[in-house]
Amino acid sequence: MSTSTLTRKKSVNNIPVNRKPVSWRRVGAWALVVLAVAVTVAPFLWMLRTAFSSNAALASNAGNLLPADFSLGAFKRVLGMQTPEEAIAEGGSGAAINFWLYLRNSVIFATVTTAGQVFFSAMAAYAFSRLRWPGRNAVFGLFLATMMVPPIFTALPNFIMIKNLGLLNTFAGLTLPYLFMTPFAIFFLRQFFLSMSREVEEAAMLDGAKHLRIFFQIVLPNAAAPLATLALLTFIGQWNEYFWPLLAGQDESVRVLTVGLGVFKSQSPQGAPDWSGLMAATLVAAIPVLLLFMAFGKKVVNSIGFSGIK
């Protein structure tokens, strides 16, 4: 083979072709990412498959990845569009779930606690980042140390306190333990407040503005993005809360959706849970949170990364 032929093979239009060697480390990293995504998405896909299946056909098609005897009966049962007789005929347990009442209770519980936590945590974070007072760093360190305390340790004292106040099975009893500041929220907002310029605040002080006016008219408007991020994270956490509403809100009038799903699972007159109805109710309950996270997920990640750098 001539030299000119070798040259043509090594170049195209006199532009050398440089082929980088395959990086097996990079391939392994991508394989781990794909595996992690598959493990994360698989339970959600299985929930979809079960929700759109007929409960009577699930046992005979346990290994099928597609819905077994496709049906919308589970969603009709959840939304109260089926009678117990029709539910039993489709393989359901015949148990009832007051979905709209539980959904309303979850919205009230999550919204009130989110508003309280964001507001009071913002005030505490402003005090830790802007005000000078003795023992400030020690108190802040104590707040951070409480993040290592498991929530189960505070459940019993909170339950005794709410019981002594006569607030069991009330919205006040449900929301009070979560209404005020949390260590994570204070840390998150304090990091952002420390990154804000003090020049505007100092100019406002020279004009006679006090800390309260500066907080409401200057700090909060400039912290709209992290406040919205914190509100979204708090709302998702409160929406998924189960143990405390189970302790303090056993009455149906204040029962939240997560507790209602547990009760629905345990009501099995035919001996087997209504898995299709349970997965359908779980899917409908998760839709609001999924939509919120899809809309603001990127902003949440950017805001957390920005606050963590400071």
LOVOKE-216764 format. One record per residue (C-alpha): residue in one letter; x, y, z. Coordinates in steps of 0.1 Angstrom, whole numbers, plus 2048, in hexadecimal, padded with zeros to 3 digits. Layout:
N
AXYZ/...
This chain:
310
M800800800/S80E8227F6/T81583F80E/S7FA8557FE/T7E083A805/L7E983982A/T7E785F82B/R7C485F81D/K7B9845836/K7C685A853/S7B787B849/V797888838/N79B8A7824/N7BD8AD834/I7AC8AE857/P7BC89586E/V7A487D87F/N7AC87A8A5/R79A85D8B6/K79B85E8DB/P79F83D8ED/V78082F8FF/S780839923/W77381B936/R770830955/R757847943/V74482A936/G74281B959/A73583D967/W71A83F94C/A71081B953/L70C823978/V6F784296F/V6E082D959/L6DD812974/A6D482C98E/V6BA83C977/A6AB819970/V6A9811995/T69983299D/V67F830980/A67780B983/P66080F9A2/F64D82B992/L647817972/W63C7F9986/M623810998/L61681B977/R6137F796B/T6007ED98A/A5E980B98A/F5DD804967/S5D87DF96D/S5B97CC978/N5BE7C199C/A5B079F993/A5CA799978/L5E97A498C/A5F078299C/S5EF76F97B/N60578996A/A61E790985/G63D79096E/N62E7A4952/L63C7C794E/L61D7D493C/P5FB7DA94D/A5E97BA954/D5C67BD944/F5C87E393F/S5AD7F5953/L5A5817962/G59080797E/A5AB80E998/F5A9834992/K583833992/R5848229B4/V59D83C9C2/L5888599B5/G56884B9C3/M5598439A1/Q55281E9A9/T53B80D9C1/P5497F29D8/E5377D79C3/E5487E39A3/A56A7E59B5/I5677C19C1/A55C7B699E/E57D7C4990/G5927B49AB/G5937D09C3/S58F7CC9E9/G5707E19EB/A5807F8A04/A57981DA02/I59183AA01/N58685DA07/F5A086A9EE/W59488E9EA/L592894A0F/Y5B4885A15/L5C289A9F8/R5B38B9A07/N5C38B1A29/S5E58ABA1A/V5E38CCA07/I5DA8DFA27/F5F58CDA3C/A6118D1A22/T6088F5A19/V605902A3D/T6258F1A49/T6388FDA2B/A62E921A2F/G637920A54/Q658910A4F/V663927A33/F659946A45/F66793FA67/S68792FA59/A68D94EA44/M68A964A63/A6A294DA77/A6BB94CA59/Y6BB972A57/A6C2973A7D/F6DF95BA79/S6EE96CA5A/R6E9991A61/L6E4998A87/R700999A9F/W6F898AAC1/P70B975ADB/G70D950AD5/R700952AB2/N718939AA3/A713921AC1/V6ED922ABC/F6F191DA97/G7078FFA9D/L6ED8F1AB5/F6D38F5A9A/L6E88E2A82/A6EF8C6A9B/T6CA8BFA9E/M6CA8B4A7A/M6DB894A86/V6BE88CA9E/P6A6873A8E/P682880A8C/I675861A9E/F68686EABE/T67088DABE/A65087CAB4/L647870AD7/P64D892AE9/N6398A4ACE/F61D88BAD0/I61B88FAF6/M61B8B5AF3/I6008B5AD8/K5EB89DAED/N5EE8B2B0C/L5E38D1AF8/G5C58BEAEC/L5CE8C2AC7/L5CE89EABC/N5BA898A9C/T5BB8BDA93/F5CE8D0A78/A5DE8E5A93/G5ED8C5AA3/L5F98B9A81/T60A8D9A77/L6198E7A97/P6388D0A99/Y6418D9A75/L6358FDA75/F65590EA80/M67990EA74/T68E8EFA6B/P6B48EDA6C/F6B88E5A47/A6A2903A3D/I6B591BA54/F6D790EA46/F6CB910A22/L6BE934A25/R6DB940A3B/Q6F4936A20/F6E194BA06/F6DD969A1D/L702969A24/S70896C9FE/M6F298A9FA/S7029AD9F9/R6FE9C2A18/E7019E3A06/V6DC9E7A00/E6D49DDA24/E6EE9F5A32/A6DFA11A1D/A6BCA09A2A/M6CAA0BA4E/L6D8A2DA47/D6B5A38A3C/G6A7A2CA5D/A69AA0AA53/K69A9EFA6F/H6A29CAA6B/L67D9C0A68/R6779D8A4B/I6989CDA3A/F68E9A9A3D/F66C9ADA2D/Q6749C7A13/I6979BFA08/V6A299CA13/L683988A0B/P67D9969E8/N6A298F9DF/A69F96C9EC/A6819629D8/A6939459C6/P6A19339E4/L6809399F7/A66D9289DB/T68690C9DA/L6839069FF/A65D9089FD/L65D8ED9E2/L6748D69F5/T6618DBA15/F63F8D5A04/I64C8B49F5/G6588A8A17/Q6388B2A28/W6238A2A0D/N634881A12/E633883A39/Y624864A48/F62E85CA6B/W62387CA7D/P60187FA6C/L5FC85AA74/L602862A99/A5EF883A9D/G5D5881A81/Q5C385FA83/D5A186EA7F/E59486DA5B/S58C893A5B/V5B189BA5D/R5C087CA4E/V5DA884A33/L5DE871A13/T5FD85DA1D/V5EB850A3C/G5CB84AA27/L5DF834A0F/G5EC81FA2C/V5C881BA39/F5BC812A17/K5D67F7A13/S5CD7E8A35/Q5A77E6A2C/S5A67C5A19/P5847B4A1E/Q58E79AA04/G5AF792A15/A5C67A29FB/P5CE7C79F7/D5C17DA9D9/W5E37DF9CA/S5D57F09AA/G5C18099BE/L5DD80F9D6/M5F68169B9/A5DC82C9A7/A5D78419C7/T5FC8449CC/L60184F9A8/V5E68699AA/A5F48759CC/A6178789BD/I60C88C99E/P60C8AF9AF/V62E8AA9BD/L63C89C99D/L62F8BA989/L63E8D29A2/F6608C29A1/M6608BF97B/A6588E5979/F6718F1993/G68A8D4996/K6A68E6983/K6A1905998/V6A38F09B8/V6C48E09AD/N6D39029A3/S6C89139C3/I6D68F79D9/G6F78F79C6/F6FA91D9C9/S6F391D9EE/G70B9009F5/I7289129E5/K7269309FB/
